[in-house]
Amino acid sequence: MARKIVGTVVLGTCVGVAALSSQTRGYFMRRMGYTDPRPYIVDFGDSVSPSFKHQAFVYRCDGESDLLTKLAQRNHHGMYDYYAVTQVTVGEPSFEKCYTKHFSSNPLDTMPKPVYFTEMAAHKGKMIGMFRLPENKISAGFVNAFESCPTMQHEHGPSCNPAHESYAIGSCAPAMNPTPETVKKYFNCVKGCQVNMLNGKFCGGASPRCVAAALADMDDLDGACESPHVANEAEIQNAISKIDDGHFAVVGLAEKYADSVRKLHKYLTGAGAGATAAVGFPEKGPRAAHGERDEKVAKVGALQDLDPLVPFGEGPEVMTAAQAKVAEIMRQKGLRDIADERLHGAAYDWFQSHGW
């Protein structure tokens, strides 16, 4: 019991510090018209974005931190226990020191944080993000203990809260046994997640206050949690514009993870096919200049060119089976996340037209 309380207090403190640090940074950006030369990593909060974030860290900090070794020790078929990862990231001074030196996004953010206008303005041409087809993101988030939906995590108890010490991958029975009712409820909680986050809004209402209240197992979350935001047309267009107008230096696709890491590798290290600079806005492929898609992407192959590579995958078989069931229920019920589908279309076009 003592360990659980201590772990909760530590994570809760990180939540509070992260929120305060973010607000402070935003204030000074507004006051000074600040631009930051460091890349900014957008964490959309699923089983792919965190590993993309950690991959970026390893490329820049491999000689200053042993995060790669620690993550490999915690690897579950390409998935990572959230609580264990916080212990070797936000719980390690060396992680914060190196992350702060190389990246602008807050190293103490223990949950996905929206990208605010001030951060967009300060990092144009230096943003990094991994986008995912919404049906895949939602089904993966569901089996990963209702990711980014604190109200459902709270409803089903600590075994369904990845931030709780008692949680283990696959331990959330309701997430492993999806029903039409729970799938629809989760869908309505997190739909439009990626669009919302590029408009400065939390995915699934998962604000630091709401996450902390769910973690503390409060009886009533109504005072701490707001209803999930539903993106409107203007917000969808605004999110798409951030991809189209050059805010992103690297746009990754979860469905093409290895090739996405190749783009990340070139941007952060200057190594790779046709590399010209370690940091900067990548040049478009030769056919993109003439309005055509550049379909030439490297085959995954043996992946030696991506070393040092953080292990990635789809998780244990029990997770992939449950994820397939969630996806099937979504198809049967006609649950489509149109907002994030449109954003993913823009991300796909960027990915196809930018080489590495």
N, C-alpha and C positions, 0 to 999 in steps of 0.2 A: 504493500500500500504506500509506504514512504517513497519508493522509487517512482510510482505512478504520479504521486503528488508533485515530486520534484521535477519530473519530466514535463508535466503539464505547466508548472510555473515557468520553467525555462523556455518552453515553446511559446507560452503566452507573453513572456517578456520580449521575445524576438518579434512577435506580432506587433506589439506596441511600439518597440523601437523602430521597426521597419516603417510603420505608418508615419511616425513622427519625422523620421529622417526624410521620407519622401515628401512630406508636406513642407519641411524646411527647405529642401532643395528646390522645390517648385516655386517657393516664395522668392528666393534669390534670383531664379531664372527670370521671373516676371519683372523684378526690380531692375535687373542689369541687362536684359536682352542677351543673356548668356548663350554661347554656343560651346559645345563640349567636343573635343577631338576624339574622345573614346567611343567605341561602338556601344550601342544600346541594345540589349537582348530582350525581346518580347517573349514572355513566358505565358502561353495560352492555357497552360494547366491541363495536361493530359499525360499519358504514359510516354509520349514522344517528346514534347517540348522540353521537359526537364533534362532529358538525356542530350538534347541538342545544346542546351545551355551548358551542361557539364562538359560536352565535347569541346565547345568553344573555350572553356576554362582550361582544359587539358592542353589544347594547342598553344595557349599563351603562357601557361604556368607549369608545364610539365617538369621543368628543372627546379621549381620553387615549391612544389607541393606534391604529395604522393596520393592525390585524390583518385587517380586512375586505379591504383592498387586497391584502395579502400572500396571503391565502387565494385571492382571485380569480385571482391570477397562477399559482396552483398547482392550479387547478380542472381536473379531468379528467371532464367530463360529470357533475359532481356528486360525484365521489369525490376524495380527496386522498391524496397519497403520505405515508405515515406519517412517514418519516424527514424529509422536507422540512417537514412541519408542526411537528415537535418543534423544528426550528431557529428557527421564528418564534413559538413559544409558550414552552416551557420554556427556550429559548435566549435569550430577550429579557427583560432586566430590567423593561421597561415592562409586559410581560404579567403577570409575577408581582406587581408593585406594585399594578396596578389590580385584578387578580383577587382578591388577598388583601383588598383594601379592600371589595369588594362580595360576595364569596362565601366560604363557609367551607371547602368541599372543597379539598383541597390542590392548588395550581396546578402543583406539581412532579410530580404523579402522571403518569408516562409510560405507564402501562398501567391498564386498569380495575381498581379496587380495591373490595373488599367494603365494605358498610356495616355497621359494628360496632354493637353494642348501645348503647355510649356515644354514638355519633354520632346514632343514632336518637333517643335520649332528649333530646339537646341541640338537635334541629332539628325537633321535632314541629310540623307545620303549615307548615314552611318547606322541604320537600324538593321537588326537581324531577327528573323522570325521563321518558325516552322508552321506551315498551314496544313490542315488536314480536312479531307472530305467530311462534311458534317455527320453523315450517317455512320462513318467509321469512328469519328471522335465521340459521338454520343453513345454508341454501343460500347466502346472501350471505357468511357467514363463511367457508365452504369456499372459494369462488372468490377471496376476499380473503386468499389464502395461509394458510388454516387458522387463522383468527383465534382467539385465546384458547386455542390448543392448542400450546404450545411443543414438545411431544414430536414432533408431526408436522412442525412447521417445522424442527426439528433434523434429523429423518429425511431430509428432502428438500433440505437445504442452504440457503446464504445467499440464493439467489434466491427462496426461499419463506419468508423471514423479513422482514416489513415493517419491522422495526426496524433492519435491516442497510442500510448505505449502498448496497450493490449492487442492492438490490431496486427494481423498478419495477412499476407497476400492470400486471397481465397477464403478468408475466415468469415466474411460477411454473407451469411446464408441467403438473405433476401436478394442480394446482388448476384449470387450464383444461381438463383432460381427465379428468373424474371417472369412476370405475369403481364398481361395487357394493361392492367391498372397501374402497376409500378412503372412500367416503361413509359406510359403516357405522362405520368406525373413527373418523371425525371426529364422527359423531353420538354415539357412546358417550363421546367425550371431552368434549363441550360440552353435552349434554342437561341440562335443568334449570338452565341458566346464570343466568337472571334470579332464580329462586327462591333459588339458592345465594347469590348476591350480597346479597340482602336478609336472608340469615341469617349474614352475616359470613364467607362462604367464597368462595374464588377460583373463577372460572369456568374450567373445563378444567384445574384444577391450576396455573393461570398465576400463581404467586406471584412476587414480585420475584426471589427466589433462582433459581427455575426459569427465568424469562425471561432473567435475566443469564447463566445457564449455557448456554442455547440460543444466545444471541447470541454468546457467546464460542466457540461450536462445540466444546464439550467432548466428549471421546470417549464418555463415559458420563453420562447424566443421572439415573441411579437415585438417587444420593445427594442430588441437589438438588431433584428433582421428586416430588411425591406423586401418587398415583392420583386422578383426578377424583372428586369427591364425588357420590354419588347421593342426592338429596333424599328424605326420608321424609315420611309424612303430616303429622306435627307441624310440620315445616319448611315444607311447602306452605301449611298453614293460617296459620302465622306470617307468611309473606310476604304472603298475601292480606289479612291483618288490617292490615298497614301501609298498604294502600290504603284499606281500609274505615273505619279509625278516625281518619282525618284527619292522618296524618303528611305526606301529600303536598299541597303547594299547587298544583302543576301536574303532571298526568298526561297525557303526550303519547302518541299512537299513530303509529308510523312510517307506517302505512297511510293516515293522515290528517295528513300532515306540515304542510301549510300551516295547517290549522285548529288544529293543536297549537301552532304558532308564534304564532297569534293569542292563545291562552290565555297563553302565555309572555310575549308583548308586553304584555298588560294587566297581568299580575302584576308585571313588572319596571319598567314605565314609567307605569302608570296610564292608558294611552291605549287606546281601543278601544270597541266597543259596550257601553254600560252600565257603563263603568269607574267604580270608586269609590275605589280606593286603589292605590298603586304596589306595596306589599308587604302581604300578608295572605292569609288563607284565603279563596278565592273563594266567593261565594254560589252556591247551587244554582239551577238553572233553575226557572222558575215551576211546571212540572208535577212536578218531582222532589219538591217538598214534599208532594205528594199521592200519592207512591209510584209515579209514572209516569216513564218515560224522557222526557227532553227531547231530541227528535230534531232540533231546529232547530240546524243548524250552517251557517256561512257557506260559500258557494261560493268556490272558490279564486280565480276571477276573474283580474284582472290583477296581484294581489299588491302593488299600490302601498302598501296600508295596512301592509305588513310591513317597509317600508324602515326602516333599512338591513338588507338580507337577505343572509345568506351563501348562495352558490349551492349548490343541492342537486339530486340526481338519482340515477339508477340505475347510472351508470358507463358506460364504453364498451360498444359492442355485443358485443364478444367476451366481456365479463364477464357481461352479461345472458343471453347464449346459454348459457354454461356454468352459470349459476345455474339456468336453467330445466331443464337436464339433471339437476342435483343434485336439484331438487325432484321431478322425475319418478322418479328412482331411489328416493327416499324413499317415494313413494307406492307404487311397485311392491313394495318390500320391507316395507311396513307400518311404517315407522319414524316413530313419533309421540312427541313430547315432551309427555306428559300433564301433567307438573308445570307447565311454562311455559304450556301451553294454559289451564290453570285460572287461573293468575295473569293471563294476558292477558284472560280473561273478566272478571275483577274490574276490570282497567284499562279495559276497554271500557265497563263499566257506569258507572265514574266519569266517563269522558270524555263520555258521552251525557247525564249528569245534571248536569254543571257547565257553565254558560255562561262568557262572558268579558265 
